[in-house]
Amino acid sequence: MLRGHYAYYGIAGNIRALQRVHRTVERYWGRMLSSGSWKGVIWWKHFHRIKERFPLLRPKLYLPYAELQAIAVL
């Protein structure tokens, strides 16, 4: 889902918004793992180990500034 979101919204000027989406998804993932845990909490140290094994896709611009300028019509 992140790949599709980045592909659709990954145009020049949106990198901060894409990073915000990435952080939000990461926090939500951590909360969902904690809610399903028998202990009730997954500590950040353990969560970082999970993220190393199953990393989230990092934000990427699919249409950078140079390409956007080439197709822009004024």
Summary of the structure (lengths in Angstrom):
residues: 74
radius of gyration: 16.5
end to end distance: 33.2
largest distance: 58.4
contacts: 156
relative contact order: 0.20
helix: 62%
strand: 3%
